[in-house]
Amino acid sequence: MKKLLLFLVVISLSGFGQTAEDYFNRGSTKFKSQDYTGAIADFNKVIKLNPDVVSPYNNRGLAKSNLEDHRGAIEDYNKAIQIDPNYSEAYNNRGSAKLKLQDYKGAISDYNKAIQLNPDYANAYRNRGLAMANLKDYRGAIADYNKAIQVDTNDALAYNNRGVAKYLLNDKNGACLDWSKAGELGYSDAYTNIQKFCQ
């Protein structure tokens, strides 16, 4: 009888005892399937169990951004940075949330920090280029897109965005070549630009 009771206790504990890792994995799966509200609920549970771990704050921030809660996302990125001031991904993501809120200078500051921490961070260069383009600094944007492409030669979005900046600087040929490359790399919206501006 004692063996059976012990076995039942083990079964009941293993069936209901979710670990922080379980919640994190489940939240990540929900995020990938675009169930951002469900992902946030699971990341909340991870944070409750392990409040000093960076990645749940960062991932919850990404989920909030996908729900257009950019201010809430910034709070999560701030907490991630407070825990680990060298976490370049949180700076990049906070910059992207600021970009969505049209705080372009604040976004550039965060991208600068992400790049300082990780000089080969292609997304941070591309994102900083987008912020610069929003400030109408097209030459600065092109320099960042160039760097993003140097780091990741398959960055279709960097080619597309560089094409836009070139077009705005009246370099139609350069723009069309970049859009063509972006399309070749799988960014289908680039073909819309070609049809609209390169004929």
C-alpha positions as a printed Julia matrix, in Angstrom:
199×3 Matrix{Float64}:
  0.0    0.0     0.0
  2.85   2.43    0.78
  4.36   1.84   -2.66
  1.06   2.58   -4.37
  0.58   5.8    -2.41
  4.1    6.97   -3.25
  3.49   6.18   -6.92
  0.23   8.17   -6.9
  1.95  11.14   -5.27
  4.73  11.09   -7.89
  2.17  10.91  -10.7
  0.16  13.79   -9.29
  3.26  15.97   -8.81
  4.64  15.29  -12.27
  1.26  15.92  -13.89
  0.61  19.29  -12.33
  3.98  20.75  -11.37
  4.84  23.09  -14.21
  8.36  24.46  -14.09
  9.49  27.88  -15.26
 11.1   26.14  -18.23
  7.78  24.46  -19.09
  5.97  27.81  -19.05
  8.78  29.45  -21.03
  8.68  26.75  -23.71
  4.89  26.87  -23.87
  4.96  30.67  -24.08
  7.53  30.5   -26.88
  5.35  28.03  -28.78
  2.32  30.29  -28.37
  4.37  33.26  -29.54
  5.44  31.39  -32.69
  1.8   30.55  -33.42
  0.9   34.24  -32.92
 -1.07  33.64  -29.71
  0.53  36.67  -28.09
 -1.97  36.95  -25.26
 -1.37  33.3   -24.33
  2.38  33.81  -24.6
  2.21  36.79  -22.23
  0.26  34.7   -19.69
  2.94  32.01  -19.76
  5.82  34.5   -19.59
  4.06  36.09  -16.58
  4.24  32.7   -14.85
  7.93  32.33  -15.68
  8.62  35.79  -14.25
  6.67  34.96  -11.1
  8.79  31.82  -10.61
 12.12  33.37  -11.73
 11.96  37.18  -11.58
 15.68  37.66  -12.22
 15.89  35.94  -15.61
 16.2   38.21  -18.66
 14.63  36.27  -21.53
 11.03  36.09  -20.23
 10.92  39.9   -19.94
 12.38  40.3   -23.42
  9.98  37.77  -24.94
  6.98  39.21  -23.1
  8.01  42.59  -24.48
  8.03  41.16  -28.01
  4.55  39.71  -27.48
  3.29  43.05  -26.16
  4.76  44.85  -29.18
  2.94  42.45  -31.47
 -0.27  43.47  -29.66
  0.66  47.16  -30.24
  1.35  47.67  -26.5
  4.68  49.36  -27.18
  4.81  51.21  -23.86
  4.25  47.96  -21.97
  6.94  46.35  -24.12
  9.37  49.15  -23.24
  8.76  48.48  -19.53
  9.68  44.83  -20.08
 12.82  45.71  -22.05
 13.78  48.18  -19.3
 13.5   45.37  -16.75
 15.57  43.02  -18.95
 18.26  45.71  -19.27
 18.16  46.34  -15.51
 18.86  42.63  -14.94
 21.53  42.42  -17.66
 22.85  45.77  -18.93
 24.82  43.92  -21.65
 21.8   42.23  -23.26
 21.98  43.74  -26.75
 18.73  42.15  -27.9
 16.72  44.09  -25.3
 18.24  47.38  -26.49
 17.41  46.52  -30.1
 13.85  45.52  -29.2
 13.32  48.6   -27.03
 14.55  50.68  -29.96
 11.98  49.02  -32.2
  9.19  49.79  -29.71
 10.35  53.42  -29.59
 10.42  53.47  -33.39
  6.75  52.38  -33.43
  6.0   55.26  -31.03
  7.85  57.64  -33.42
 10.58  58.34  -30.86
 13.24  58.09  -33.58
 16.07  59.67  -31.6
 15.37  57.41  -28.63
 15.3   54.43  -30.97
 18.65  55.4   -32.5
 20.15  55.69  -29.02
 19.03  52.14  -28.2
 20.28  50.79  -31.53
 23.63  52.5   -30.9
 23.9   50.67  -27.57
 22.9   47.33  -29.14
 25.6   47.8   -31.81
 28.18  48.85  -29.22
 27.48  45.61  -27.34
 27.33  43.48  -30.5
 29.09  45.06  -33.51
 27.83  42.26  -35.8
 24.14  42.78  -35.0
 22.67  43.12  -38.51
 19.11  43.75  -37.27
 20.26  46.67  -35.13
 21.99  48.3   -38.12
 18.91  47.77  -40.29
 16.6   49.1   -37.61
 18.79  52.13  -36.98
 18.74  52.77  -40.72
 14.95  52.78  -40.62
 14.95  55.26  -37.74
 17.38  57.49  -39.64
 15.22  57.31  -42.75
 12.24  58.43  -40.66
 14.34  61.46  -39.68
 15.05  61.97  -43.42
 18.74  61.16  -42.97
 18.77  58.93  -46.05
 22.56  58.89  -46.42
 22.93  57.77  -42.8
 20.24  55.17  -43.4
 22.08  53.84  -46.46
 25.3   53.57  -44.44
 23.48  51.44  -41.86
 21.8   49.28  -44.5
 25.25  48.78  -46.08
 26.58  47.59  -42.72
 23.59  45.28  -42.18
 24.19  43.75  -45.63
 27.91  43.44  -44.91
 27.1   41.45  -41.76
 24.26  39.44  -43.35
 24.42  39.28  -47.14
 20.95  37.66  -47.22
 19.15  40.48  -45.38
 16.39  41.07  -47.93
 14.74  43.78  -45.85
 18.01  45.75  -45.68
 18.25  45.64  -49.49
 14.62  46.75  -49.8
 14.99  49.59  -47.31
 18.25  50.71  -48.89
 16.4   50.8   -52.2
 13.78  53.1   -50.7
 16.46  55.43  -49.31
 18.27  55.49  -52.66
 15.03  56.26  -54.47
 14.37  59.16  -52.11
 17.87  60.46  -53.0
 16.95  60.24  -56.71
 19.12  57.17  -57.34
 16.46  55.25  -59.27
 18.9   52.75  -60.82
 20.46  51.91  -57.45
 17.01  51.61  -55.9
 15.77  49.23  -58.59
 18.87  47.05  -58.27
 18.37  46.81  -54.5
 14.69  45.98  -54.87
 15.57  43.3   -57.41
 18.07  41.76  -54.97
 15.52  41.94  -52.14
 13.01  40.11  -54.33
 15.56  37.45  -55.24
 16.15  36.92  -51.51
 12.44  36.33  -50.91
 11.05  39.74  -49.99
  8.09  39.78  -52.38
  7.0   43.36  -51.57
 10.15  44.52  -53.36
  8.53  43.52  -56.67
  5.7   45.95  -55.95
  8.3   48.72  -55.67
  9.86  47.61  -58.96
  6.5   47.65  -60.75
  5.6   51.03  -59.3
  8.9   52.9   -59.61
 11.21  51.09  -62.03
  9.21  51.0   -65.25
